[in-house]
Amino acid sequence: MSRFDVHDHRHALKQIRDTGSTKLWENRKEVRCPVCDAPFVRLFTTRETGTTFPESDGARFCLLRDDEAIHLFRH
Ligand SMILES: [Zn+2]
């Protein structure tokens, strides 16, 4: 499983929200989820110890944790 660096996909992701420690991105292209390899719809990243995730419609999501943040890929 690979790491995911938003900066590698800057051209394909549109930032919707940025609170400093949490960020929400929309996938404008077909960037693939590093966990399951399927394209995702939105990406939420958090550097907080505890975070309440944004409301979801029940869609499947994948979690990726690295040294800096937790990434939540919603499909
Ligand atoms: Zn996934």
N, CA, C, O and the ligand as a Tripos MOL2 file, in Angstrom:
@<TRIPOS>MOLECULE
protein
  301   299    76     0     0
PROTEIN
NO_CHARGES

@<TRIPOS>ATOM
      1 N           0.8540   -1.1980    0.0000 N.3       1 MET1
      2 CA          0.0000    0.0000    0.0000 C.3       1 MET1
      3 C           0.8900    1.2480    0.0000 C.2       1 MET1
      4 O           1.8370    1.3510    0.7800 O.2       1 MET1
      5 N           0.5760    2.1670   -0.8650 N.am      2 SER2
      6 CA          1.4320    3.3490   -0.9970 C.3       2 SER2
      7 C           0.9270    4.5040   -0.1450 C.2       2 SER2
      8 O          -0.2260    4.5320    0.2870 O.2       2 SER2
      9 N           1.8040    5.4290    0.0760 N.am      3 ARG3
     10 CA          1.4070    6.6590    0.7380 C.3       3 ARG3
     11 C           0.6270    7.4980   -0.2470 C.2       3 ARG3
     12 O           0.6450    7.2330   -1.4490 O.2       3 ARG3
     13 N          -0.0590    8.5130    0.2570 N.am      4 PHE4
     14 CA         -0.7900    9.3980   -0.6350 C.3       4 PHE4
     15 C          -0.3980   10.8250   -0.3140 C.2       4 PHE4
     16 O          -0.6060   11.2970    0.8040 O.2       4 PHE4
     17 N           0.1710   11.5150   -1.2960 N.am      5 ASP5
     18 CA          0.5650   12.9100   -1.1160 C.3       5 ASP5
     19 C          -0.3110   13.7770   -2.0120 C.2       5 ASP5
     20 O          -0.2610   13.6900   -3.2390 O.2       5 ASP5
     21 N          -1.1090   14.6120   -1.3640 N.am      6 VAL6
     22 CA         -2.0370   15.4700   -2.1140 C.3       6 VAL6
     23 C          -1.2910   16.2860   -3.1610 C.2       6 VAL6
     24 O          -1.8210   16.5520   -4.2390 O.2       6 VAL6
     25 N          -0.0780   16.6780   -2.8460 N.am      7 HIS7
     26 CA          0.6800   17.5400   -3.7680 C.3       7 HIS7
     27 C           1.0070   16.8300   -5.0760 C.2       7 HIS7
     28 O           1.2340   17.4730   -6.1010 O.2       7 HIS7
     29 N           1.0300   15.5130   -5.0320 N.am      8 ASP8
     30 CA          1.2750   14.7590   -6.2620 C.3       8 ASP8
     31 C           0.0680   14.7840   -7.1920 C.2       8 ASP8
     32 O           0.1740   14.4560   -8.3740 O.2       8 ASP8
     33 N          -1.0880   15.1780   -6.6410 N.am      9 HIS9
     34 CA         -2.3320   15.1310   -7.4110 C.3       9 HIS9
     35 C          -3.0160   16.4940   -7.4400 C.2       9 HIS9
     36 O          -4.2300   16.5970   -7.6170 O.2       9 HIS9
     37 N          -2.2180   17.5220   -7.2630 N.am     10 ARG10
     38 CA         -2.7470   18.8770   -7.1460 C.3      10 ARG10
     39 C          -3.6390   19.2670   -8.3260 C.2      10 ARG10
     40 O          -4.6540   19.9410   -8.1490 O.2      10 ARG10
     41 N          -3.2590   18.8450   -9.5090 N.am     11 HIS11
     42 CA         -3.9930   19.2030  -10.7230 C.3      11 HIS11
     43 C          -5.3630   18.5300  -10.7820 C.2      11 HIS11
     44 O          -6.2700   19.0040  -11.4650 O.2      11 HIS11
     45 N          -5.4980   17.4460  -10.0740 N.am     12 ALA12
     46 CA         -6.7110   16.6420  -10.1880 C.3      12 ALA12
     47 C          -7.6670   16.8320   -9.0200 C.2      12 ALA12
     48 O          -8.8180   16.3980   -9.0790 O.2      12 ALA12
     49 N          -7.1960   17.4780   -7.9610 N.am     13 LEU13
     50 CA         -8.0170   17.6320   -6.7710 C.3      13 LEU13
     51 C          -8.3810   19.0950   -6.5520 C.2      13 LEU13
     52 O          -7.5280   19.9810   -6.6140 O.2      13 LEU13
     53 N          -9.6520   19.3280   -6.2980 N.am     14 LYS14
     54 CA        -10.1200   20.6810   -6.0260 C.3      14 LYS14
     55 C         -10.3770   20.8100   -4.5290 C.2      14 LYS14
     56 O         -11.1320   20.0270   -3.9530 O.2      14 LYS14
     57 N          -9.7510   21.7950   -3.9070 N.am     15 GLN15
     58 CA         -9.9200   21.9530   -2.4690 C.3      15 GLN15
     59 C         -11.2580   22.6200   -2.1590 C.2      15 GLN15
     60 O         -11.5940   23.6670   -2.7130 O.2      15 GLN15
     61 N         -12.0010   21.9960   -1.2730 N.am     16 ILE16
     62 CA        -13.3190   22.5110   -0.8980 C.3      16 ILE16
     63 C         -13.2570   23.2190    0.4390 C.2      16 ILE16
     64 O         -13.9220   24.2340    0.6430 O.2      16 ILE16
     65 N         -12.4600   22.6880    1.3480 N.am     17 ARG17
     66 CA        -12.4020   23.2770    2.6870 C.3      17 ARG17
     67 C         -11.0150   23.0620    3.2690 C.2      17 ARG17
     68 O         -10.3700   22.0480    3.0060 O.2      17 ARG17
     69 N         -10.5600   24.0330    4.0690 N.am     18 ASP18
     70 CA         -9.2420   23.9380    4.6960 C.3      18 ASP18
     71 C          -9.2940   24.6460    6.0370 C.2      18 ASP18
     72 O          -9.4380   25.8670    6.0910 O.2      18 ASP18
     73 N          -9.1810   23.8960    7.1110 N.am     19 THR19
     74 CA         -9.2060   24.5040    8.4430 C.3      19 THR19
     75 C          -7.7960   24.5780    9.0150 C.2      19 THR19
     76 O          -7.6200   24.9520   10.1740 O.2      19 THR19
     77 N          -6.7960   24.2290    8.2230 N.am     20 GLY20
     78 CA         -5.4350   24.1840    8.7280 C.3      20 GLY20
     79 C          -5.0310   22.7650    9.0600 C.2      20 GLY20
     80 O          -4.0500   22.2510    8.5210 O.2      20 GLY20
     81 N          -5.7780   22.1310    9.9400 N.am     21 SER21
     82 CA         -5.4420   20.7590   10.3160 C.3      21 SER21
     83 C          -6.3190   19.7360    9.6000 C.2      21 SER21
     84 O          -5.9910   18.5490    9.5750 O.2      21 SER21
     85 N          -7.4240   20.1810    9.0230 N.am     22 THR22
     86 CA         -8.2450   19.2680    8.2180 C.3      22 THR22
     87 C          -8.4730   19.8950    6.8500 C.2      22 THR22
     88 O          -8.5520   21.1160    6.7130 O.2      22 THR22
     89 N          -8.5780   19.0410    5.8490 N.am     23 LYS23
     90 CA         -8.8010   19.5170    4.4850 C.3      23 LYS23
     91 C          -9.7770   18.6000    3.7720 C.2      23 LYS23
     92 O          -9.7950   17.3910    4.0020 O.2      23 LYS23
     93 N         -10.5810   19.1850    2.9120 N.am     24 LEU24
     94 CA        -11.5270   18.4070    2.1180 C.3      24 LEU24
     95 C         -11.2820   18.6980    0.6450 C.2      24 LEU24
     96 O         -11.2090   19.8550    0.2310 O.2      24 LEU24
     97 N         -11.1570   17.6400   -0.1340 N.am     25 TRP25
     98 CA        -10.8600   17.7510   -1.5610 C.3      25 TRP25
     99 C         -11.9030   17.0120   -2.3780 C.2      25 TRP25
    100 O         -12.4740   16.0130   -1.9410 O.2      25 TRP25
    101 N         -12.1370   17.5340   -3.5820 N.am     26 GLU26
    102 CA        -12.9960   16.8540   -4.5330 C.3      26 GLU26
    103 C         -12.1240   16.3110   -5.6530 C.2      26 GLU26
    104 O         -11.2330   16.9990   -6.1510 O.2      26 GLU26
    105 N         -12.3830   15.0910   -6.0360 N.am     27 ASN27
    106 CA        -11.6160   14.4470   -7.1030 C.3      27 ASN27
    107 C         -12.1990   14.8790   -8.4470 C.2      27 ASN27
    108 O         -13.2930   14.4500   -8.8150 O.2      27 ASN27
    109 N         -11.4840   15.7150   -9.1720 N.am     28 ARG28
    110 CA        -11.9850   16.2280  -10.4490 C.3      28 ARG28
    111 C         -11.6600   15.2800  -11.5890 C.2      28 ARG28
    112 O         -12.2860   15.3310  -12.6480 O.2      28 ARG28
    113 N         -10.6980   14.4320  -11.3740 N.am     29 LYS29
    114 CA        -10.3510   13.4800  -12.4290 C.3      29 LYS29
    115 C         -10.6130   12.0860  -11.8970 C.2      29 LYS29
    116 O         -11.5660   11.8630  -11.1510 O.2      29 LYS29
    117 N          -9.7860   11.1790  -12.2750 N.am     30 GLU30
    118 CA        -10.0250    9.8020  -11.8520 C.3      30 GLU30
    119 C          -8.8700    9.3090  -10.9970 C.2      30 GLU30
    120 O          -8.3490    8.2110  -11.1970 O.2      30 GLU30
    121 N          -8.4870   10.1290  -10.0560 N.am     31 VAL31
    122 CA         -7.4020    9.7220   -9.1620 C.3      31 VAL31
    123 C          -7.8590    8.4950   -8.3770 C.2      31 VAL31
    124 O          -8.9790    8.4470   -7.8680 O.2      31 VAL31
    125 N          -6.9900    7.5260   -8.2920 N.am     32 ARG32
    126 CA         -7.3600    6.2730   -7.6460 C.3      32 ARG32
    127 C          -7.0190    6.2650   -6.1570 C.2      32 ARG32
    128 O          -6.0100    6.8200   -5.7210 O.2      32 ARG32
    129 N          -7.8720    5.6350   -5.4180 N.am     33 CYS33
    130 CA         -7.6580    5.4340   -3.9910 C.3      33 CYS33
    131 C          -6.4480    4.5070   -3.7980 C.2      33 CYS33
    132 O          -6.3880    3.4440   -4.4160 O.2      33 CYS33
    133 N          -5.4970    4.8880   -2.9590 N.am     34 PRO34
    134 CA         -4.3020    4.0600   -2.7660 C.3      34 PRO34
    135 C          -4.5880    2.7870   -1.9680 C.2      34 PRO34
    136 O          -3.7470    1.8900   -1.8990 O.2      34 PRO34
    137 N          -5.7660    2.7140   -1.3730 N.am     35 VAL35
    138 CA         -6.1020    1.5490   -0.5690 C.3      35 VAL35
    139 C          -6.7490    0.4550   -1.4270 C.2      35 VAL35
    140 O          -6.3210   -0.6990   -1.3990 O.2      35 VAL35
    141 N          -7.7800    0.8280   -2.1860 N.am     36 CYS36
    142 CA         -8.5340   -0.1800   -2.9470 C.3      36 CYS36
    143 C          -8.3630   -0.0360   -4.4570 C.2      36 CYS36
    144 O          -8.8540   -0.8690   -5.2190 O.2      36 CYS36
    145 N          -7.6690    1.0170   -4.8920 N.am     37 ASP37
    146 CA         -7.3370    1.2110   -6.3010 C.3      37 ASP37
    147 C          -8.5250    1.6130   -7.1730 C.2      37 ASP37
    148 O          -8.4190    1.6060   -8.4000 O.2      37 ASP37
    149 N          -9.6500    1.9620   -6.5560 N.am     38 ALA38
    150 CA        -10.7830    2.4680   -7.3380 C.3      38 ALA38
    151 C         -10.8080    3.9930   -7.2060 C.2      38 ALA38
    152 O         -10.4150    4.5250   -6.1680 O.2      38 ALA38
    153 N         -11.2630    4.6970   -8.2390 N.am     39 PRO39
    154 CA        -11.3500    6.1500   -8.1340 C.3      39 PRO39
    155 C         -12.2600    6.5560   -6.9750 C.2      39 PRO39
    156 O         -13.2780    5.9120   -6.7200 O.2      39 PRO39
    157 N         -11.8890    7.6180   -6.2840 N.am     40 PHE40
    158 CA        -12.7160    8.0940   -5.1760 C.3      40 PHE40
    159 C         -13.4160    9.3870   -5.5680 C.2      40 PHE40
    160 O         -13.0850    9.9980   -6.5840 O.2      40 PHE40
    161 N         -14.3850    9.8010   -4.7590 N.am     41 VAL41
    162 CA        -15.1470   11.0150   -5.0400 C.3      41 VAL41
    163 C         -14.5840   12.1860   -4.2610 C.2      41 VAL41
    164 O         -14.3460   13.2600   -4.8130 O.2      41 VAL41
    165 N         -14.3750   11.9700   -2.9730 N.am     42 ARG42
    166 CA        -13.8410   13.0380   -2.1230 C.3      42 ARG42
    167 C         -12.7600   12.4940   -1.2050 C.2      42 ARG42
    168 O         -12.7330   11.3120   -0.8630 O.2      42 ARG42
    169 N         -11.8800   13.3900   -0.8260 N.am     43 LEU43
    170 CA        -10.8130   13.0310    0.1080 C.3      43 LEU43
    171 C         -10.8480   14.0080    1.2790 C.2      43 LEU43
    172 O         -10.8510   15.2250    1.0940 O.2      43 LEU43
    173 N         -10.8730   13.4550    2.4720 N.am     44 PHE44
    174 CA        -10.8220   14.2550    3.6860 C.3      44 PHE44
    175 C          -9.5530   13.8750    4.4150 C.2      44 PHE44
    176 O          -9.3160   12.6940    4.6720 O.2      44 PHE44
    177 N          -8.7210   14.8710    4.7590 N.am     45 THR45
    178 CA         -7.5040   14.5830    5.5070 C.3      45 THR45
    179 C          -7.5340   15.3330    6.8270 C.2      45 THR45
    180 O          -8.0220   16.4600    6.9070 O.2      45 THR45
    181 N          -7.0060   14.6940    7.8580 N.am     46 THR46
    182 CA         -6.9620   15.3280    9.1690 C.3      46 THR46
    183 C          -5.6400   15.0480    9.8600 C.2      46 THR46
    184 O          -5.1140   13.9360    9.8040 O.2      46 THR46
    185 N          -5.1140   16.0680   10.5090 N.am     47 ARG47
    186 CA         -3.9140   15.9070   11.3390 C.3      47 ARG47
    187 C          -4.2810   15.9590   12.8080 C.2      47 ARG47
    188 O          -3.4050   15.9170   13.6720 O.2      47 ARG47
    189 N          -5.5640   16.0500   13.0950 N.am     48 GLU48
    190 CA         -6.0190   16.0890   14.4810 C.3      48 GLU48
    191 C          -5.9090   14.7080   15.1030 C.2      48 GLU48
    192 O          -5.9130   13.6960   14.4010 O.2      48 GLU48
    193 N          -5.8110   14.6730   16.4200 N.am     49 THR49
    194 CA         -5.8190   13.3940   17.1200 C.3      49 THR49
    195 C          -7.2070   12.7640   17.0300 C.2      49 THR49
    196 O          -7.3440   11.5580   16.8270 O.2      49 THR49
    197 N          -8.2200   13.5930   17.1840 N.am     50 GLY50
    198 CA         -9.5960   13.1290   17.0650 C.3      50 GLY50
    199 C         -10.3570   14.0660   16.1540 C.2      50 GLY50
    200 O         -10.2520   15.2860   16.2850 O.2      50 GLY50
    201 N         -11.1190   13.5110   15.2390 N.am     51 THR51
    202 CA        -11.8450   14.3230   14.2720 C.3      51 THR51
    203 C         -13.2160   13.7180   14.0250 C.2      51 THR51
    204 O         -13.3550   12.4990   13.9240 O.2      51 THR51
    205 N         -14.2250   14.5670   13.9290 N.am     52 THR52
    206 CA        -15.5360   14.1160   13.4810 C.3      52 THR52
    207 C         -15.5840   14.2490   11.9710 C.2      52 THR52
    208 O         -15.3980   15.3410   11.4350 O.2      52 THR52
    209 N         -15.8310   13.1530   11.2860 N.am     53 PHE53
    210 CA        -15.8440   13.1930    9.8350 C.3      53 PHE53
    211 C         -17.0980   13.8990    9.3310 C.2      53 PHE53
    212 O         -18.1430   13.8650    9.9810 O.2      53 PHE53
    213 N         -16.9860   14.5400    8.1630 N.am     54 PRO54
    214 CA        -18.1550   15.1960    7.5830 C.3      54 PRO54
    215 C         -19.2590   14.1700    7.3190 C.2      54 PRO54
    216 O         -19.0020   12.9790    7.1470 O.2      54 PRO54
    217 N         -20.4710   14.6620    7.2940 N.am     55 GLU55
    218 CA        -21.6070   13.7850    7.0430 C.3      55 GLU55
    219 C         -21.4440   13.0980    5.6940 C.2      55 GLU55
    220 O         -20.9840   13.6960    4.7210 O.2      55 GLU55
    221 N         -21.8280   11.8470    5.6630 N.am     56 SER56
    222 CA        -21.6630   11.0710    4.4360 C.3      56 SER56
    223 C         -22.9970   10.4450    4.0690 C.2      56 SER56
    224 O         -23.8780   10.2910    4.9150 O.2      56 SER56
    225 N         -23.1350   10.0900    2.8120 N.am     57 ASP57
    226 CA        -24.3920    9.4910    2.3620 C.3      57 ASP57
    227 C         -24.3950    7.9750    2.5210 C.2      57 ASP57
    228 O         -25.2720    7.2850    2.0000 O.2      57 ASP57
    229 N         -23.4040    7.4690    3.2470 N.am     58 GLY58
    230 CA        -23.3490    6.0290    3.4640 C.3      58 GLY58
    231 C         -22.4690    5.3190    2.4570 C.2      58 GLY58
    232 O         -22.3740    4.0920    2.4590 O.2      58 GLY58
    233 N         -21.8220    6.0970    1.5900 N.am     59 ALA59
    234 CA        -20.9480    5.4940    0.5880 C.3      59 ALA59
    235 C         -19.7550    4.8140    1.2560 C.2      59 ALA59
    236 O         -19.3560    5.1770    2.3620 O.2      59 ALA59
    237 N         -19.2030    3.8380    0.5750 N.am     60 ARG60
    238 CA        -18.0260    3.1530    1.0560 C.3      60 ARG60
    239 C         -16.8590    4.1280    1.1700 C.2      60 ARG60
    240 O         -16.7390    5.0500    0.3650 O.2      60 ARG60
    241 N         -16.0080    3.9280    2.1610 N.am     61 PHE61
    242 CA        -14.8140    4.7600    2.2340 C.3      61 PHE61
    243 C         -13.6290    3.9230    2.7040 C.2      61 PHE61
    244 O         -13.7850    2.8580    3.3020 O.2      61 PHE61
    245 N         -12.4550    4.4380    2.4140 N.am     62 CYS62
    246 CA        -11.2170    3.7780    2.8100 C.3      62 CYS62
    247 C         -10.4010    4.7300    3.6680 C.2      62 CYS62
    248 O         -10.4410    5.9440    3.4700 O.2      62 CYS62
    249 N          -9.6680    4.1830    4.6100 N.am     63 LEU63
    250 CA         -8.8010    4.9710    5.4730 C.3      63 LEU63
    251 C          -7.3440    4.6320    5.1910 C.2      63 LEU63
    252 O          -6.9780    3.4660    5.0420 O.2      63 LEU63
    253 N          -6.5270    5.6660    5.1220 N.am     64 LEU64
    254 CA         -5.0840    5.4750    4.9970 C.3      64 LEU64
    255 C          -4.4190    6.3470    6.0430 C.2      64 LEU64
    256 O          -4.6860    7.5470    6.1190 O.2      64 LEU64
    257 N          -3.5590    5.7520    6.8460 N.am     65 ARG65
    258 CA         -2.8660    6.5000    7.8850 C.3      65 ARG65
    259 C          -1.3830    6.5450    7.5610 C.2      65 ARG65
    260 O          -0.7770    5.5230    7.2400 O.2      65 ARG65
    261 N          -0.8060    7.7280    7.6450 N.am     66 ASP66
    262 CA          0.6460    7.7940    7.5320 C.3      66 ASP66
    263 C           1.1860    8.6350    8.6750 C.2      66 ASP66
    264 O           0.4510    8.9390    9.6140 O.2      66 ASP66
    265 N           2.4270    9.0080    8.6180 N.am     67 ASP67
    266 CA          3.0540    9.7000    9.7440 C.3      67 ASP67
    267 C           2.4550   11.0720    9.9960 C.2      67 ASP67
    268 O           2.5030   11.5810   11.1150 O.2      67 ASP67
    269 N           1.8930   11.6650    8.9610 N.am     68 GLU68
    270 CA          1.4310   13.0460    9.0770 C.3      68 GLU68
    271 C          -0.0570   13.1880    9.3060 C.2      68 GLU68
    272 O          -0.4900   14.0950   10.0170 O.2      68 GLU68
    273 N          -0.8400   12.3160    8.7200 N.am     69 ALA69
    274 CA         -2.2780   12.5390    8.7260 C.3      69 ALA69
    275 C          -3.0380   11.2400    8.4980 C.2      69 ALA69
    276 O          -2.4630   10.2090    8.1500 O.2      69 ALA69
    277 N          -4.3520   11.3240    8.7060 N.am     70 ILE70
    278 CA         -5.2510   10.2480    8.3110 C.3      70 ILE70
    279 C          -6.0090   10.7300    7.0840 C.2      70 ILE70
    280 O          -6.5370   11.8420    7.0670 O.2      70 ILE70
    281 N          -6.0590    9.8930    6.0650 N.am     71 HIS71
    282 CA         -6.7450   10.2270    4.8250 C.3      71 HIS71
    283 C          -7.9870    9.3580    4.7210 C.2      71 HIS71
    284 O          -7.9170    8.1370    4.8640 O.2      71 HIS71
    285 N          -9.1220    9.9940    4.4720 N.am     72 LEU72
    286 CA        -10.3640    9.2540    4.3000 C.3      72 LEU72
    287 C         -10.8180    9.4590    2.8640 C.2      72 LEU72
    288 O         -11.1490   10.5710    2.4530 O.2      72 LEU72
    289 N         -10.8280    8.3690    2.1100 N.am     73 PHE73
    290 CA        -11.2500    8.4080    0.7050 C.3      73 PHE73
    291 C         -12.6870    7.9310    0.6260 C.2      73 PHE73
    292 O         -12.9880    6.7820    0.9480 O.2      73 PHE73
    293 N         -13.5700    8.8140    0.1980 N.am     74 ARG74
    294 CA        -14.9730    8.4070    0.0780 C.3      74 ARG74
    295 C         -15.2700    8.0700   -1.3760 C.2      74 ARG74
    296 O         -14.9190    8.8220   -2.2860 O.2      74 ARG74
    297 N         -15.9210    6.9320   -1.5820 N.am     75 HIS75
    298 CA        -16.2320    6.4660   -2.9510 C.3      75 HIS75
    299 C         -17.6550    6.7690   -3.3270 C.2      75 HIS75
    300 O         -18.0820    6.4470   -4.4360 O.2      75 HIS75
    301 ZN        -10.7680    2.9600   -1.5610 Zn       76 ZN76
@<TRIPOS>BOND
     1     1     2 1
     2     2     3 1
     3     3     4 2
     4     3     5 am
     5     5     6 1
     6     6     7 1
     7     7     8 2
     8     7     9 am
     9     9    10 1
    10    10    11 1
    11    11    12 2
    12    11    13 am
    13    13    14 1
    14    14    15 1
    15    15    16 2
    16    15    17 am
    17    17    18 1
    18    18    19 1
    19    19    20 2
    20    19    21 am
    21    21    22 1
    22    22    23 1
    23    23    24 2
    24    23    25 am
    25    25    26 1
    26    26    27 1
    27    27    28 2
    28    27    29 am
    29    29    30 1
    30    30    31 1
    31    31    32 2
    32    31    33 am
    33    33    34 1
    34    34    35 1
    35    35    36 2
    36    35    37 am
    37    37    38 1
    38    38    39 1
    39    39    40 2
    40    39    41 am
    41    41    42 1
    42    42    43 1
    43    43    44 2
    44    43    45 am
    45    45    46 1
    46    46    47 1
    47    47    48 2
    48    47    49 am
    49    49    50 1
    50    50    51 1
    51    51    52 2
    52    51    53 am
    53    53    54 1
    54    54    55 1
    55    55    56 2
    56    55    57 am
    57    57    58 1
    58    58    59 1
    59    59    60 2
    60    59    61 am
    61    61    62 1
    62    62    63 1
    63    63    64 2
    64    63    65 am
    65    65    66 1
    66    66    67 1
    67    67    68 2
    68    67    69 am
    69    69    70 1
    70    70    71 1
    71    71    72 2
    72    71    73 am
    73    73    74 1
    74    74    75 1
    75    75    76 2
    76    75    77 am
    77    77    78 1
    78    78    79 1
    79    79    80 2
    80    79    81 am
    81    81    82 1
    82    82    83 1
    83    83    84 2
    84    83    85 am
    85    85    86 1
    86    86    87 1
    87    87    88 2
    88    87    89 am
    89    89    90 1
    90    90    91 1
    91    91    92 2
    92    91    93 am
    93    93    94 1
    94    94    95 1
    95    95    96 2
    96    95    97 am
    97    97    98 1
    98    98    99 1
    99    99   100 2
   100    99   101 am
   101   101   102 1
   102   102   103 1
   103   103   104 2
   104   103   105 am
   105   105   106 1
   106   106   107 1
   107   107   108 2
   108   107   109 am
   109   109   110 1
   110   110   111 1
   111   111   112 2
   112   111   113 am
   113   113   114 1
   114   114   115 1
   115   115   116 2
   116   115   117 am
   117   117   118 1
   118   118   119 1
   119   119   120 2
   120   119   121 am
   121   121   122 1
   122   122   123 1
   123   123   124 2
   124   123   125 am
   125   125   126 1
   126   126   127 1
   127   127   128 2
   128   127   129 am
   129   129   130 1
   130   130   131 1
   131   131   132 2
   132   131   133 am
   133   133   134 1
   134   134   135 1
   135   135   136 2
   136   135   137 am
   137   137   138 1
   138   138   139 1
   139   139   140 2
   140   139   141 am
   141   141   142 1
   142   142   143 1
   143   143   144 2
   144   143   145 am
   145   145   146 1
   146   146   147 1
   147   147   148 2
   148   147   149 am
   149   149   150 1
   150   150   151 1
   151   151   152 2
   152   151   153 am
   153   153   154 1
   154   154   155 1
   155   155   156 2
   156   155   157 am
   157   157   158 1
   158   158   159 1
   159   159   160 2
   160   159   161 am
   161   161   162 1
   162   162   163 1
   163   163   164 2
   164   163   165 am
   165   165   166 1
   166   166   167 1
   167   167   168 2
   168   167   169 am
   169   169   170 1
   170   170   171 1
   171   171   172 2
   172   171   173 am
   173   173   174 1
   174   174   175 1
   175   175   176 2
   176   175   177 am
   177   177   178 1
   178   178   179 1
   179   179   180 2
   180   179   181 am
   181   181   182 1
   182   182   183 1
   183   183   184 2
   184   183   185 am
   185   185   186 1
   186   186   187 1
   187   187   188 2
   188   187   189 am
   189   189   190 1
   190   190   191 1
   191   191   192 2
   192   191   193 am
   193   193   194 1
   194   194   195 1
   195   195   196 2
   196   195   197 am
   197   197   198 1
   198   198   199 1
   199   199   200 2
   200   199   201 am
   201   201   202 1
   202   202   203 1
   203   203   204 2
   204   203   205 am
   205   205   206 1
   206   206   207 1
   207   207   208 2
   208   207   209 am
   209   209   210 1
   210   210   211 1
   211   211   212 2
   212   211   213 am
   213   213   214 1
   214   214   215 1
   215   215   216 2
   216   215   217 am
   217   217   218 1
   218   218   219 1
   219   219   220 2
   220   219   221 am
   221   221   222 1
   222   222   223 1
   223   223   224 2
   224   223   225 am
   225   225   226 1
   226   226   227 1
   227   227   228 2
   228   227   229 am
   229   229   230 1
   230   230   231 1
   231   231   232 2
   232   231   233 am
   233   233   234 1
   234   234   235 1
   235   235   236 2
   236   235   237 am
   237   237   238 1
   238   238   239 1
   239   239   240 2
   240   239   241 am
   241   241   242 1
   242   242   243 1
   243   243   244 2
   244   243   245 am
   245   245   246 1
   246   246   247 1
   247   247   248 2
   248   247   249 am
   249   249   250 1
   250   250   251 1
   251   251   252 2
   252   251   253 am
   253   253   254 1
   254   254   255 1
   255   255   256 2
   256   255   257 am
   257   257   258 1
   258   258   259 1
   259   259   260 2
   260   259   261 am
   261   261   262 1
   262   262   263 1
   263   263   264 2
   264   263   265 am
   265   265   266 1
   266   266   267 1
   267   267   268 2
   268   267   269 am
   269   269   270 1
   270   270   271 1
   271   271   272 2
   272   271   273 am
   273   273   274 1
   274   274   275 1
   275   275   276 2
   276   275   277 am
   277   277   278 1
   278   278   279 1
   279   279   280 2
   280   279   281 am
   281   281   282 1
   282   282   283 1
   283   283   284 2
   284   283   285 am
   285   285   286 1
   286   286   287 1
   287   287   288 2
   288   287   289 am
   289   289   290 1
   290   290   291 1
   291   291   292 2
   292   291   293 am
   293   293   294 1
   294   294   295 1
   295   295   296 2
   296   295   297 am
   297   297   298 1
   298   298   299 1
   299   299   300 2
@<TRIPOS>SUBSTRUCTURE
     1 MET1         2 RESIDUE 1 A MET
     2 SER2         6 RESIDUE 1 A SER
     3 ARG3        10 RESIDUE 1 A ARG
     4 PHE4        14 RESIDUE 1 A PHE
     5 ASP5        18 RESIDUE 1 A ASP
     6 VAL6        22 RESIDUE 1 A VAL
     7 HIS7        26 RESIDUE 1 A HIS
     8 ASP8        30 RESIDUE 1 A ASP
     9 HIS9        34 RESIDUE 1 A HIS
    10 ARG10       38 RESIDUE 1 A ARG
    11 HIS11       42 RESIDUE 1 A HIS
    12 ALA12       46 RESIDUE 1 A ALA
    13 LEU13       50 RESIDUE 1 A LEU
    14 LYS14       54 RESIDUE 1 A LYS
    15 GLN15       58 RESIDUE 1 A GLN
    16 ILE16       62 RESIDUE 1 A ILE
    17 ARG17       66 RESIDUE 1 A ARG
    18 ASP18       70 RESIDUE 1 A ASP
    19 THR19       74 RESIDUE 1 A THR
    20 GLY20       78 RESIDUE 1 A GLY
    21 SER21       82 RESIDUE 1 A SER
    22 THR22       86 RESIDUE 1 A THR
    23 LYS23       90 RESIDUE 1 A LYS
    24 LEU24       94 RESIDUE 1 A LEU
    25 TRP25       98 RESIDUE 1 A TRP
    26 GLU26      102 RESIDUE 1 A GLU
    27 ASN27      106 RESIDUE 1 A ASN
    28 ARG28      110 RESIDUE 1 A ARG
    29 LYS29      114 RESIDUE 1 A LYS
    30 GLU30      118 RESIDUE 1 A GLU
    31 VAL31      122 RESIDUE 1 A VAL
    32 ARG32      126 RESIDUE 1 A ARG
    33 CYS33      130 RESIDUE 1 A CYS
    34 PRO34      134 RESIDUE 1 A PRO
    35 VAL35      138 RESIDUE 1 A VAL
    36 CYS36      142 RESIDUE 1 A CYS
    37 ASP37      146 RESIDUE 1 A ASP
    38 ALA38      150 RESIDUE 1 A ALA
    39 PRO39      154 RESIDUE 1 A PRO
    40 PHE40      158 RESIDUE 1 A PHE
    41 VAL41      162 RESIDUE 1 A VAL
    42 ARG42      166 RESIDUE 1 A ARG
    43 LEU43      170 RESIDUE 1 A LEU
    44 PHE44      174 RESIDUE 1 A PHE
    45 THR45      178 RESIDUE 1 A THR
    46 THR46      182 RESIDUE 1 A THR
    47 ARG47      186 RESIDUE 1 A ARG
    48 GLU48      190 RESIDUE 1 A GLU
    49 THR49      194 RESIDUE 1 A THR
    50 GLY50      198 RESIDUE 1 A GLY
    51 THR51      202 RESIDUE 1 A THR
    52 THR52      206 RESIDUE 1 A THR
    53 PHE53      210 RESIDUE 1 A PHE
    54 PRO54      214 RESIDUE 1 A PRO
    55 GLU55      218 RESIDUE 1 A GLU
    56 SER56      222 RESIDUE 1 A SER
    57 ASP57      226 RESIDUE 1 A ASP
    58 GLY58      230 RESIDUE 1 A GLY
    59 ALA59      234 RESIDUE 1 A ALA
    60 ARG60      238 RESIDUE 1 A ARG
    61 PHE61      242 RESIDUE 1 A PHE
    62 CYS62      246 RESIDUE 1 A CYS
    63 LEU63      250 RESIDUE 1 A LEU
    64 LEU64      254 RESIDUE 1 A LEU
    65 ARG65      258 RESIDUE 1 A ARG
    66 ASP66      262 RESIDUE 1 A ASP
    67 ASP67      266 RESIDUE 1 A ASP
    68 GLU68      270 RESIDUE 1 A GLU
    69 ALA69      274 RESIDUE 1 A ALA
    70 ILE70      278 RESIDUE 1 A ILE
    71 HIS71      282 RESIDUE 1 A HIS
    72 LEU72      286 RESIDUE 1 A LEU
    73 PHE73      290 RESIDUE 1 A PHE
    74 ARG74      294 RESIDUE 1 A ARG
    75 HIS75      298 RESIDUE 1 A HIS
    76 ZN76       301 GROUP 0 **** ****
